């Protein structure tokens, strides 16, 4: 996956999570519905795991995610 595509996927995920706590299933459906050719389930899962591991998104409870302050900063940069 190219860096531009990876950044675009991260921006889409962060943008959707920035609107409030969101469930994983809803987030995945919305991201995959963007109709970008690189938006696959595997890509979504790997990018979400990356954002959580780096502290840009935090898991509140089972399947519920919200954006952190560092995630908001990253979103403004992307």
mmCIF file of the N, C-alpha and C atoms, coordinates in Angstrom:
data_MODEL
# 
_entry.id   MODEL 
# 
loop_
_atom_site.group_PDB 
_atom_site.id 
_atom_site.type_symbol 
_atom_site.label_atom_id 
_atom_site.label_alt_id 
_atom_site.label_comp_id 
_atom_site.label_asym_id 
_atom_site.label_entity_id 
_atom_site.label_seq_id 
_atom_site.pdbx_PDB_ins_code 
_atom_site.Cartn_x 
_atom_site.Cartn_y 
_atom_site.Cartn_z 
_atom_site.occupancy 
_atom_site.B_iso_or_equiv 
_atom_site.pdbx_formal_charge 
_atom_site.auth_seq_id 
_atom_site.auth_comp_id 
_atom_site.auth_asym_id 
_atom_site.auth_atom_id 
_atom_site.pdbx_PDB_model_num 
ATOM 1   N N  . UNK A 1 1  ? 0.847   -1.180 0.000  1.00 0.00 ? 1  UNK A N  1 
ATOM 2   C CA . UNK A 1 1  ? 0.000   0.000  0.000  1.00 0.00 ? 1  UNK A CA 1 
ATOM 3   C C  . UNK A 1 1  ? 0.887   1.236  0.000  1.00 0.00 ? 1  UNK A C  1 
ATOM 4   N N  . UNK A 1 2  ? 0.561   2.177  -0.825 1.00 0.00 ? 2  UNK A N  1 
ATOM 5   C CA . UNK A 1 2  ? 1.346   3.392  -0.934 1.00 0.00 ? 2  UNK A CA 1 
ATOM 6   C C  . UNK A 1 2  ? 1.064   4.307  0.247  1.00 0.00 ? 2  UNK A C  1 
ATOM 7   N N  . UNK A 1 3  ? 2.024   5.192  0.509  1.00 0.00 ? 3  UNK A N  1 
ATOM 8   C CA . UNK A 1 3  ? 1.881   6.109  1.639  1.00 0.00 ? 3  UNK A CA 1 
ATOM 9   C C  . UNK A 1 3  ? 0.659   7.005  1.498  1.00 0.00 ? 3  UNK A C  1 
ATOM 10  N N  . UNK A 1 4  ? 0.367   7.479  0.298  1.00 0.00 ? 4  UNK A N  1 
ATOM 11  C CA . UNK A 1 4  ? -0.802  8.337  0.091  1.00 0.00 ? 4  UNK A CA 1 
ATOM 12  C C  . UNK A 1 4  ? -2.095  7.606  0.430  1.00 0.00 ? 4  UNK A C  1 
ATOM 13  N N  . UNK A 1 5  ? -2.202  6.368  -0.006 1.00 0.00 ? 5  UNK A N  1 
ATOM 14  C CA . UNK A 1 5  ? -3.400  5.581  0.272  1.00 0.00 ? 5  UNK A CA 1 
ATOM 15  C C  . UNK A 1 5  ? -3.527  5.296  1.764  1.00 0.00 ? 5  UNK A C  1 
ATOM 16  N N  . UNK A 1 6  ? -2.413  5.004  2.389  1.00 0.00 ? 6  UNK A N  1 
ATOM 17  C CA . UNK A 1 6  ? -2.407  4.731  3.827  1.00 0.00 ? 6  UNK A CA 1 
ATOM 18  C C  . UNK A 1 6  ? -2.843  5.982  4.591  1.00 0.00 ? 6  UNK A C  1 
ATOM 19  N N  . UNK A 1 7  ? -2.306  7.136  4.214  1.00 0.00 ? 7  UNK A N  1 
ATOM 20  C CA . UNK A 1 7  ? -2.682  8.385  4.872  1.00 0.00 ? 7  UNK A CA 1 
ATOM 21  C C  . UNK A 1 7  ? -4.151  8.717  4.647  1.00 0.00 ? 7  UNK A C  1 
ATOM 22  N N  . UNK A 1 8  ? -4.653  8.456  3.443  1.00 0.00 ? 8  UNK A N  1 
ATOM 23  C CA . UNK A 1 8  ? -6.050  8.736  3.151  1.00 0.00 ? 8  UNK A CA 1 
ATOM 24  C C  . UNK A 1 8  ? -6.962  7.840  3.993  1.00 0.00 ? 8  UNK A C  1 
ATOM 25  N N  . UNK A 1 9  ? -6.595  6.574  4.118  1.00 0.00 ? 9  UNK A N  1 
ATOM 26  C CA . UNK A 1 9  ? -7.385  5.645  4.932  1.00 0.00 ? 9  UNK A CA 1 
ATOM 27  C C  . UNK A 1 9  ? -7.368  6.094  6.392  1.00 0.00 ? 9  UNK A C  1 
ATOM 28  N N  . UNK A 1 10 ? -6.230  6.492  6.894  1.00 0.00 ? 10 UNK A N  1 
ATOM 29  C CA . UNK A 1 10 ? -6.132  6.965  8.281  1.00 0.00 ? 10 UNK A CA 1 
ATOM 30  C C  . UNK A 1 10 ? -6.966  8.218  8.483  1.00 0.00 ? 10 UNK A C  1 
ATOM 31  N N  . UNK A 1 11 ? -6.935  9.118  7.504  1.00 0.00 ? 11 UNK A N  1 
ATOM 32  C CA . UNK A 1 11 ? -7.710  10.355 7.605  1.00 0.00 ? 11 UNK A CA 1 
ATOM 33  C C  . UNK A 1 11 ? -9.207  10.053 7.640  1.00 0.00 ? 11 UNK A C  1 
ATOM 34  N N  . UNK A 1 12 ? -9.657  9.132  6.816  1.00 0.00 ? 12 UNK A N  1 
ATOM 35  C CA . UNK A 1 12 ? -11.075 8.752  6.787  1.00 0.00 ? 12 UNK A CA 1 
ATOM 36  C C  . UNK A 1 12 ? -11.487 8.174  8.137  1.00 0.00 ? 12 UNK A C  1 
ATOM 37  N N  . UNK A 1 13 ? -10.659 7.271  8.673  1.00 0.00 ? 13 UNK A N  1 
ATOM 38  C CA . UNK A 1 13 ? -10.968 6.647  9.967  1.00 0.00 ? 13 UNK A CA 1 
ATOM 39  C C  . UNK A 1 13 ? -10.995 7.698  11.072 1.00 0.00 ? 13 UNK A C  1 
ATOM 40  N N  . UNK A 1 14 ? -9.965  8.543  11.138 1.00 0.00 ? 14 UNK A N  1 
ATOM 41  C CA . UNK A 1 14 ? -9.900  9.561  12.183 1.00 0.00 ? 14 UNK A CA 1 
ATOM 42  C C  . UNK A 1 14 ? -11.048 10.548 12.074 1.00 0.00 ? 14 UNK A C  1 
ATOM 43  N N  . UNK A 1 15 ? -11.400 10.918 10.856 1.00 0.00 ? 15 UNK A N  1 
ATOM 44  C CA . UNK A 1 15 ? -12.498 11.854 10.650 1.00 0.00 ? 15 UNK A CA 1 
ATOM 45  C C  . UNK A 1 15 ? -13.815 11.286 11.176 1.00 0.00 ? 15 UNK A C  1 
ATOM 46  N N  . UNK A 1 16 ? -14.061 10.025 10.919 1.00 0.00 ? 16 UNK A N  1 
ATOM 47  C CA . UNK A 1 16 ? -15.303 9.403  11.379 1.00 0.00 ? 16 UNK A CA 1 
ATOM 48  C C  . UNK A 1 16 ? -15.324 9.223  12.894 1.00 0.00 ? 16 UNK A C  1 
ATOM 49  N N  . UNK A 1 17 ? -14.182 8.888  13.463 1.00 0.00 ? 17 UNK A N  1 
ATOM 50  C CA . UNK A 1 17 ? -14.113 8.699  14.916 1.00 0.00 ? 17 UNK A CA 1 
ATOM 51  C C  . UNK A 1 17 ? -14.166 10.041 15.638 1.00 0.00 ? 17 UNK A C  1 
ATOM 52  N N  . UNK A 1 18 ? -13.733 11.112 14.984 1.00 0.00 ? 18 UNK A N  1 
ATOM 53  C CA . UNK A 1 18 ? -13.721 12.429 15.627 1.00 0.00 ? 18 UNK A CA 1 
ATOM 54  C C  . UNK A 1 18 ? -15.127 12.962 15.894 1.00 0.00 ? 18 UNK A C  1 
ATOM 55  N N  . UNK A 1 19 ? -16.129 12.381 15.261 1.00 0.00 ? 19 UNK A N  1 
ATOM 56  C CA . UNK A 1 19 ? -17.509 12.830 15.449 1.00 0.00 ? 19 UNK A CA 1 
ATOM 57  C C  . UNK A 1 19 ? -18.136 12.264 16.709 1.00 0.00 ? 19 UNK A C  1 
ATOM 58  N N  . UNK A 1 20 ? -17.402 11.421 17.424 1.00 0.00 ? 20 UNK A N  1 
ATOM 59  C CA . UNK A 1 20 ? -17.895 10.816 18.658 1.00 0.00 ? 20 UNK A CA 1 
ATOM 60  C C  . UNK A 1 20 ? -17.542 9.341  18.687 1.00 0.00 ? 20 UNK A C  1 
ATOM 61  N N  . UNK A 1 21 ? -17.757 8.719  19.837 1.00 0.00 ? 21 UNK A N  1 
ATOM 62  C CA . UNK A 1 21 ? -17.457 7.298  19.976 1.00 0.00 ? 21 UNK A CA 1 
ATOM 63  C C  . UNK A 1 21 ? -18.246 6.515  18.937 1.00 0.00 ? 21 UNK A C  1 
ATOM 64  N N  . UNK A 1 22 ? -17.575 5.602  18.270 1.00 0.00 ? 22 UNK A N  1 
ATOM 65  C CA . UNK A 1 22 ? -18.204 4.846  17.194 1.00 0.00 ? 22 UNK A CA 1 
ATOM 66  C C  . UNK A 1 22 ? -17.881 3.366  17.344 1.00 0.00 ? 22 UNK A C  1 
ATOM 67  N N  . UNK A 1 23 ? -18.826 2.536  16.962 1.00 0.00 ? 23 UNK A N  1 
ATOM 68  C CA . UNK A 1 23 ? -18.647 1.090  17.045 1.00 0.00 ? 23 UNK A CA 1 
ATOM 69  C C  . UNK A 1 23 ? -17.859 0.605  15.834 1.00 0.00 ? 23 UNK A C  1 
ATOM 70  N N  . UNK A 1 24 ? -17.041 -0.420 16.040 1.00 0.00 ? 24 UNK A N  1 
ATOM 71  C CA . UNK A 1 24 ? -16.172 -0.955 14.993 1.00 0.00 ? 24 UNK A CA 1 
ATOM 72  C C  . UNK A 1 24 ? -16.950 -1.315 13.736 1.00 0.00 ? 24 UNK A C  1 
ATOM 73  N N  . UNK A 1 25 ? -18.087 -1.977 13.869 1.00 0.00 ? 25 UNK A N  1 
ATOM 74  C CA . UNK A 1 25 ? -18.871 -2.413 12.709 1.00 0.00 ? 25 UNK A CA 1 
ATOM 75  C C  . UNK A 1 25 ? -19.341 -1.224 11.882 1.00 0.00 ? 25 UNK A C  1 
ATOM 76  N N  . UNK A 1 26 ? -19.865 -0.200 12.552 1.00 0.00 ? 26 UNK A N  1 
ATOM 77  C CA . UNK A 1 26 ? -20.325 0.992  11.844 1.00 0.00 ? 26 UNK A CA 1 
ATOM 78  C C  . UNK A 1 26 ? -19.161 1.700  11.165 1.00 0.00 ? 26 UNK A C  1 
ATOM 79  N N  . UNK A 1 27 ? -18.051 1.776  11.859 1.00 0.00 ? 27 UNK A N  1 
ATOM 80  C CA . UNK A 1 27 ? -16.866 2.417  11.303 1.00 0.00 ? 27 UNK A CA 1 
ATOM 81  C C  . UNK A 1 27 ? -16.379 1.688  10.055 1.00 0.00 ? 27 UNK A C  1 
ATOM 82  N N  . UNK A 1 28 ? -16.312 0.370  10.125 1.00 0.00 ? 28 UNK A N  1 
ATOM 83  C CA . UNK A 1 28 ? -15.852 -0.413 8.980  1.00 0.00 ? 28 UNK A CA 1 
ATOM 84  C C  . UNK A 1 28 ? -16.790 -0.229 7.781  1.00 0.00 ? 28 UNK A C  1 
ATOM 85  N N  . UNK A 1 29 ? -18.083 -0.290 8.009  1.00 0.00 ? 29 UNK A N  1 
ATOM 86  C CA . UNK A 1 29 ? -19.043 -0.127 6.918  1.00 0.00 ? 29 UNK A CA 1 
ATOM 87  C C  . UNK A 1 29 ? -18.896 1.235  6.243  1.00 0.00 ? 29 UNK A C  1 
ATOM 88  N N  . UNK A 1 30 ? -18.741 2.281  7.046  1.00 0.00 ? 30 UNK A N  1 
ATOM 89  C CA . UNK A 1 30 ? -18.627 3.629  6.487  1.00 0.00 ? 30 UNK A CA 1 
ATOM 90  C C  . UNK A 1 30 ? -17.320 3.808  5.719  1.00 0.00 ? 30 UNK A C  1 
ATOM 91  N N  . UNK A 1 31 ? -16.239 3.260  6.244  1.00 0.00 ? 31 UNK A N  1 
ATOM 92  C CA . UNK A 1 31 ? -14.945 3.385  5.567  1.00 0.00 ? 31 UNK A CA 1 
ATOM 93  C C  . UNK A 1 31 ? -14.948 2.613  4.258  1.00 0.00 ? 31 UNK A C  1 
ATOM 94  N N  . UNK A 1 32 ? -15.461 1.402  4.265  1.00 0.00 ? 32 UNK A N  1 
ATOM 95  C CA . UNK A 1 32 ? -15.491 0.595  3.046  1.00 0.00 ? 32 UNK A CA 1 
ATOM 96  C C  . UNK A 1 32 ? -16.464 1.164  2.015  1.00 0.00 ? 32 UNK A C  1 
ATOM 97  N N  . UNK A 1 33 ? -17.453 1.925  2.457  1.00 0.00 ? 33 UNK A N  1 
ATOM 98  C CA . UNK A 1 33 ? -18.422 2.535  1.546  1.00 0.00 ? 33 UNK A CA 1 
ATOM 99  C C  . UNK A 1 33 ? -17.864 3.763  0.830  1.00 0.00 ? 33 UNK A C  1 
ATOM 100 N N  . UNK A 1 34 ? -16.651 4.173  1.159  1.00 0.00 ? 34 UNK A N  1 
ATOM 101 C CA . UNK A 1 34 ? -16.063 5.338  0.494  1.00 0.00 ? 34 UNK A CA 1 
ATOM 102 C C  . UNK A 1 34 ? -15.739 5.054  -0.960 1.00 0.00 ? 34 UNK A C  1 
ATOM 103 N N  . UNK A 1 35 ? -15.758 3.791  -1.354 1.00 0.00 ? 35 UNK A N  1 
ATOM 104 C CA . UNK A 1 35 ? -15.551 3.350  -2.743 1.00 0.00 ? 35 UNK A CA 1 
ATOM 105 C C  . UNK A 1 35 ? -14.131 3.595  -3.265 1.00 0.00 ? 35 UNK A C  1 
ATOM 106 N N  . UNK A 1 36 ? -13.191 3.805  -2.374 1.00 0.00 ? 36 UNK A N  1 
ATOM 107 C CA . UNK A 1 36 ? -11.801 3.875  -2.811 1.00 0.00 ? 36 UNK A CA 1 
ATOM 108 C C  . UNK A 1 36 ? -11.339 2.450  -3.113 1.00 0.00 ? 36 UNK A C  1 
ATOM 109 N N  . UNK A 1 37 ? -10.589 2.251  -4.190 1.00 0.00 ? 37 UNK A N  1 
ATOM 110 C CA . UNK A 1 37 ? -10.179 0.887  -4.555 1.00 0.00 ? 37 UNK A CA 1 
ATOM 111 C C  . UNK A 1 37 ? -9.305  0.203  -3.500 1.00 0.00 ? 37 UNK A C  1 
ATOM 112 N N  . UNK A 1 38 ? -8.618  0.982  -2.682 1.00 0.00 ? 38 UNK A N  1 
ATOM 113 C CA . UNK A 1 38 ? -7.748  0.405  -1.655 1.00 0.00 ? 38 UNK A CA 1 
ATOM 114 C C  . UNK A 1 38 ? -8.482  0.155  -0.345 1.00 0.00 ? 38 UNK A C  1 
ATOM 115 N N  . UNK A 1 39 ? -9.754  0.548  -0.246 1.00 0.00 ? 39 UNK A N  1 
ATOM 116 C CA . UNK A 1 39 ? -10.525 0.392  0.986  1.00 0.00 ? 39 UNK A CA 1 
ATOM 117 C C  . UNK A 1 39 ? -11.074 -1.027 1.074  1.00 0.00 ? 39 UNK A C  1 
ATOM 118 N N  . UNK A 1 40 ? -10.272 -1.910 1.641  1.00 0.00 ? 40 UNK A N  1 
ATOM 119 C CA . UNK A 1 40 ? -10.667 -3.302 1.829  1.00 0.00 ? 40 UNK A CA 1 
ATOM 120 C C  . UNK A 1 40 ? -10.752 -3.595 3.325  1.00 0.00 ? 40 UNK A C  1 
ATOM 121 N N  . UNK A 1 41 ? -11.344 -4.706 3.671  1.00 0.00 ? 41 UNK A N  1 
ATOM 122 C CA . UNK A 1 41 ? -11.451 -5.095 5.085  1.00 0.00 ? 41 UNK A CA 1 
ATOM 123 C C  . UNK A 1 41 ? -10.073 -5.247 5.710  1.00 0.00 ? 41 UNK A C  1 
ATOM 124 N N  . UNK A 1 42 ? -9.157  -5.871 4.980  1.00 0.00 ? 42 UNK A N  1 
ATOM 125 C CA . UNK A 1 42 ? -7.805  -6.067 5.495  1.00 0.00 ? 42 UNK A CA 1 
ATOM 126 C C  . UNK A 1 42 ? -7.104  -4.731 5.736  1.00 0.00 ? 42 UNK A C  1 
ATOM 127 N N  . UNK A 1 43 ? -7.213  -3.823 4.782  1.00 0.00 ? 43 UNK A N  1 
ATOM 128 C CA . UNK A 1 43 ? -6.583  -2.510 4.917  1.00 0.00 ? 43 UNK A CA 1 
ATOM 129 C C  . UNK A 1 43 ? -7.181  -1.752 6.088  1.00 0.00 ? 43 UNK A C  1 
ATOM 130 N N  . UNK A 1 44 ? -8.508  -1.789 6.196  1.00 0.00 ? 44 UNK A N  1 
ATOM 131 C CA . UNK A 1 44 ? -9.173  -1.115 7.302  1.00 0.00 ? 44 UNK A CA 1 
ATOM 132 C C  . UNK A 1 44 ? -8.678  -1.660 8.640  1.00 0.00 ? 44 UNK A C  1 
ATOM 133 N N  . UNK A 1 45 ? -8.666  -2.982 8.779  1.00 0.00 ? 45 UNK A N  1 
ATOM 134 C CA . UNK A 1 45 ? -8.233  -3.596 10.039 1.00 0.00 ? 45 UNK A CA 1 
ATOM 135 C C  . UNK A 1 45 ? -6.803  -3.220 10.390 1.00 0.00 ? 45 UNK A C  1 
ATOM 136 N N  . UNK A 1 46 ? -5.909  -3.262 9.419  1.00 0.00 ? 46 UNK A N  1 
ATOM 137 C CA . UNK A 1 46 ? -4.507  -2.960 9.704  1.00 0.00 ? 46 UNK A CA 1 
ATOM 138 C C  . UNK A 1 46 ? -4.322  -1.488 10.067 1.00 0.00 ? 46 UNK A C  1 
ATOM 139 N N  . UNK A 1 47 ? -5.032  -0.600 9.409  1.00 0.00 ? 47 UNK A N  1 
ATOM 140 C CA . UNK A 1 47 ? -4.885  0.822  9.712  1.00 0.00 ? 47 UNK A CA 1 
ATOM 141 C C  . UNK A 1 47 ? -5.524  1.181  11.054 1.00 0.00 ? 47 UNK A C  1 
ATOM 142 N N  . UNK A 1 48 ? -6.641  0.552  11.380 1.00 0.00 ? 48 UNK A N  1 
ATOM 143 C CA . UNK A 1 48 ? -7.249  0.792  12.683 1.00 0.00 ? 48 UNK A CA 1 
ATOM 144 C C  . UNK A 1 48 ? -6.330  0.290  13.800 1.00 0.00 ? 48 UNK A C  1 
ATOM 145 N N  . UNK A 1 49 ? -5.752  -0.896 13.614 1.00 0.00 ? 49 UNK A N  1 
ATOM 146 C CA . UNK A 1 49 ? -4.798  -1.423 14.611 1.00 0.00 ? 49 UNK A CA 1 
ATOM 147 C C  . UNK A 1 49 ? -3.605  -0.481 14.764 1.00 0.00 ? 49 UNK A C  1 
ATOM 148 N N  . UNK A 1 50 ? -3.117  0.059  13.651 1.00 0.00 ? 50 UNK A N  1 
ATOM 149 C CA . UNK A 1 50 ? -1.990  0.995  13.702 1.00 0.00 ? 50 UNK A CA 1 
ATOM 150 C C  . UNK A 1 50 ? -2.369  2.238  14.517 1.00 0.00 ? 50 UNK A C  1 
ATOM 151 N N  . UNK A 1 51 ? -3.535  2.813  14.220 1.00 0.00 ? 51 UNK A N  1 
ATOM 152 C CA . UNK A 1 51 ? -3.961  4.031  14.914 1.00 0.00 ? 51 UNK A CA 1 
ATOM 153 C C  . UNK A 1 51 ? -4.157  3.788  16.410 1.00 0.00 ? 51 UNK A C  1 
ATOM 154 N N  . UNK A 1 52 ? -4.651  2.622  16.782 1.00 0.00 ? 52 UNK A N  1 
ATOM 155 C CA . UNK A 1 52 ? -4.828  2.283  18.200 1.00 0.00 ? 52 UNK A CA 1 
ATOM 156 C C  . UNK A 1 52 ? -3.466  2.071  18.859 1.00 0.00 ? 52 UNK A C  1 
ATOM 157 N N  . UNK A 1 53 ? -2.574  1.356  18.182 1.00 0.00 ? 53 UNK A N  1 
ATOM 158 C CA . UNK A 1 53 ? -1.265  1.051  18.768 1.00 0.00 ? 53 UNK A CA 1 
ATOM 159 C C  . UNK A 1 53 ? -0.419  2.307  18.980 1.00 0.00 ? 53 UNK A C  1 
ATOM 160 N N  . UNK A 1 54 ? -0.606  3.307  18.143 1.00 0.00 ? 54 UNK A N  1 
ATOM 161 C CA . UNK A 1 54 ? 0.160   4.555  18.265 1.00 0.00 ? 54 UNK A CA 1 
ATOM 162 C C  . UNK A 1 54 ? -0.526  5.585  19.160 1.00 0.00 ? 54 UNK A C  1 
ATOM 163 N N  . UNK A 1 55 ? -1.728  5.259  19.652 1.00 0.00 ? 55 UNK A N  1 
ATOM 164 C CA . UNK A 1 55 ? -2.414  6.146  20.589 1.00 0.00 ? 55 UNK A CA 1 
ATOM 165 C C  . UNK A 1 55 ? -3.226  7.248  19.940 1.00 0.00 ? 55 UNK A C  1 
ATOM 166 N N  . UNK A 1 56 ? -3.511  7.143  18.650 1.00 0.00 ? 56 UNK A N  1 
ATOM 167 C CA . UNK A 1 56 ? -4.317  8.152  17.969 1.00 0.00 ? 56 UNK A CA 1 
ATOM 168 C C  . UNK A 1 56 ? -5.811  7.900  18.174 1.00 0.00 ? 56 UNK A C  1 
ATOM 169 N N  . UNK A 1 57 ? -6.146  6.642  18.397 1.00 0.00 ? 57 UNK A N  1 
ATOM 170 C CA . UNK A 1 57 ? -7.519  6.230  18.686 1.00 0.00 ? 57 UNK A CA 1 
ATOM 171 C C  . UNK A 1 57 ? -7.456  5.349  19.921 1.00 0.00 ? 57 UNK A C  1 
ATOM 172 N N  . UNK A 1 58 ? -8.454  5.493  20.776 1.00 0.00 ? 58 UNK A N  1 
ATOM 173 C CA . UNK A 1 58 ? -8.485  4.683  21.990 1.00 0.00 ? 58 UNK A CA 1 
ATOM 174 C C  . UNK A 1 58 ? -9.741  3.819  21.997 1.00 0.00 ? 58 UNK A C  1 
ATOM 175 N N  . UNK A 1 59 ? -9.572  2.605  22.458 1.00 0.00 ? 59 UNK A N  1 
ATOM 176 C CA . UNK A 1 59 ? -10.696 1.671  22.566 1.00 0.00 ? 59 UNK A CA 1 
ATOM 177 C C  . UNK A 1 59 ? -11.340 1.876  23.929 1.00 0.00 ? 59 UNK A C  1 
ATOM 178 N N  . UNK A 1 60 ? -12.592 2.319  23.938 1.00 0.00 ? 60 UNK A N  1 
ATOM 179 C CA . UNK A 1 60 ? -13.306 2.604  25.178 1.00 0.00 ? 60 UNK A CA 1 
ATOM 180 C C  . UNK A 1 60 ? -13.806 1.317  25.814 1.00 0.00 ? 60 UNK A C  1 
ATOM 181 N N  . UNK A 1 61 ? -14.472 0.503  25.023 1.00 0.00 ? 61 UNK A N  1 
ATOM 182 C CA . UNK A 1 61 ? -14.952 -0.797 25.463 1.00 0.00 ? 61 UNK A CA 1 
ATOM 183 C C  . UNK A 1 61 ? -14.957 -1.702 24.239 1.00 0.00 ? 61 UNK A C  1 
ATOM 184 N N  . UNK A 1 62 ? -15.524 -2.860 24.363 1.00 0.00 ? 62 UNK A N  1 
ATOM 185 C CA . UNK A 1 62 ? -15.477 -3.830 23.278 1.00 0.00 ? 62 UNK A CA 1 
ATOM 186 C C  . UNK A 1 62 ? -16.078 -3.252 21.995 1.00 0.00 ? 62 UNK A C  1 
ATOM 187 N N  . UNK A 1 63 ? -15.223 -2.988 21.026 1.00 0.00 ? 63 UNK A N  1 
ATOM 188 C CA . UNK A 1 63 ? -15.660 -2.506 19.727 1.00 0.00 ? 63 UNK A CA 1 
ATOM 189 C C  . UNK A 1 63 ? -15.993 -1.033 19.642 1.00 0.00 ? 63 UNK A C  1 
ATOM 190 N N  . UNK A 1 64 ? -15.815 -0.270 20.712 1.00 0.00 ? 64 UNK A N  1 
ATOM 191 C CA . UNK A 1 64 ? -16.136 1.158  20.716 1.00 0.00 ? 64 UNK A CA 1 
ATOM 192 C C  . UNK A 1 64 ? -14.834 1.963  20.750 1.00 0.00 ? 64 UNK A C  1 
ATOM 193 N N  . UNK A 1 65 ? -14.703 2.890  19.802 1.00 0.00 ? 65 UNK A N  1 
ATOM 194 C CA . UNK A 1 65 ? -13.472 3.676  19.660 1.00 0.00 ? 65 UNK A CA 1 
ATOM 195 C C  . UNK A 1 65 ? -13.782 5.166  19.676 1.00 0.00 ? 65 UNK A C  1 
ATOM 196 N N  . UNK A 1 66 ? -12.803 5.946  20.169 1.00 0.00 ? 66 UNK A N  1 
ATOM 197 C CA . UNK A 1 66 ? -12.901 7.393  20.066 1.00 0.00 ? 66 UNK A CA 1 
ATOM 198 C C  . UNK A 1 66 ? -11.512 7.955  19.819 1.00 0.00 ? 66 UNK A C  1 
ATOM 199 N N  . UNK A 1 67 ? -11.474 9.193  19.342 1.00 0.00 ? 67 UNK A N  1 
ATOM 200 C CA . UNK A 1 67 ? -10.212 9.827  18.969 1.00 0.00 ? 67 UNK A CA 1 
ATOM 201 C C  . UNK A 1 67 ? -9.561  10.448 20.201 1.00 0.00 ? 67 UNK A C  1 
ATOM 202 N N  . UNK A 1 68 ? -8.239  10.452 20.240 1.00 0.00 ? 68 UNK A N  1 
ATOM 203 C CA . UNK A 1 68 ? -7.489  11.069 21.338 1.00 0.00 ? 68 UNK A CA 1 
ATOM 204 C C  . UNK A 1 68 ? -6.995  12.448 20.877 1.00 0.00 ? 68 UNK A C  1 
ATOM 205 N N  . UNK A 1 69 ? -6.377  13.177 21.793 1.00 0.00 ? 69 UNK A N  1 
ATOM 206 C CA . UNK A 1 69 ? -5.820  14.496 21.447 1.00 0.00 ? 69 UNK A CA 1 
ATOM 207 C C  . UNK A 1 69 ? -4.756  14.368 20.367 1.00 0.00 ? 69 UNK A C  1 
ATOM 208 N N  . UNK A 1 70 ? -3.894  13.359 20.481 1.00 0.00 ? 70 UNK A N  1 
ATOM 209 C CA . UNK A 1 70 ? -2.861  13.177 19.452 1.00 0.00 ? 70 UNK A CA 1 
ATOM 210 C C  . UNK A 1 70 ? -3.495  12.775 18.127 1.00 0.00 ? 70 UNK A C  1 
ATOM 211 N N  . UNK A 1 71 ? -4.626  12.078 18.163 1.00 0.00 ? 71 UNK A N  1 
ATOM 212 C CA . UNK A 1 71 ? -5.350  11.729 16.957 1.00 0.00 ? 71 UNK A CA 1 
ATOM 213 C C  . UNK A 1 71 ? -5.937  12.955 16.284 1.00 0.00 ? 71 UNK A C  1 
ATOM 214 N N  . UNK A 1 72 ? -6.438  13.888 17.089 1.00 0.00 ? 72 UNK A N  1 
ATOM 215 C CA . UNK A 1 72 ? -6.956  15.147 16.545 1.00 0.00 ? 72 UNK A CA 1 
ATOM 216 C C  . UNK A 1 72 ? -5.844  15.935 15.870 1.00 0.00 ? 72 UNK A C  1 
ATOM 217 N N  . UNK A 1 73 ? -4.670  15.913 16.490 1.00 0.00 ? 73 UNK A N  1 
ATOM 218 C CA . UNK A 1 73 ? -3.516  16.599 15.904 1.00 0.00 ? 73 UNK A CA 1 
ATOM 219 C C  . UNK A 1 73 ? -3.122  15.963 14.572 1.00 0.00 ? 73 UNK A C  1 
ATOM 220 N N  . UNK A 1 74 ? -3.069  14.638 14.538 1.00 0.00 ? 74 UNK A N  1 
ATOM 221 C CA . UNK A 1 74 ? -2.747  13.937 13.298 1.00 0.00 ? 74 UNK A CA 1 
ATOM 222 C C  . UNK A 1 74 ? -3.780  14.228 12.215 1.00 0.00 ? 74 UNK A C  1 
ATOM 223 N N  . UNK A 1 75 ? -5.043  14.255 12.586 1.00 0.00 ? 75 UNK A N  1 
ATOM 224 C CA . UNK A 1 75 ? -6.107  14.541 11.625 1.00 0.00 ? 75 UNK A CA 1 
ATOM 225 C C  . UNK A 1 75 ? -5.920  15.923 11.004 1.00 0.00 ? 75 UNK A C  1 
ATOM 226 N N  . UNK A 1 76 ? -5.553  16.896 11.827 1.00 0.00 ? 76 UNK A N  1 
ATOM 227 C CA . UNK A 1 76 ? -5.345  18.248 11.290 1.00 0.00 ? 76 UNK A CA 1 
ATOM 228 C C  . UNK A 1 76 ? -4.136  18.308 10.350 1.00 0.00 ? 76 UNK A C  1 
ATOM 229 N N  . UNK A 1 77 ? -3.151  17.444 10.583 1.00 0.00 ? 77 UNK A N  1 
ATOM 230 C CA . UNK A 1 77 ? -1.962  17.400 9.723  1.00 0.00 ? 77 UNK A CA 1 
ATOM 231 C C  . UNK A 1 77 ? -2.274  16.719 8.403  1.00 0.00 ? 77 UNK A C  1 
ATOM 232 N N  . UNK A 1 78 ? -3.062  15.634 8.471  1.00 0.00 ? 78 UNK A N  1 
ATOM 233 C CA . UNK A 1 78 ? -3.383  14.886 7.249  1.00 0.00 ? 78 UNK A CA 1 
ATOM 234 C C  . UNK A 1 78 ? -4.289  15.709 6.368  1.00 0.00 ? 78 UNK A C  1 
# 
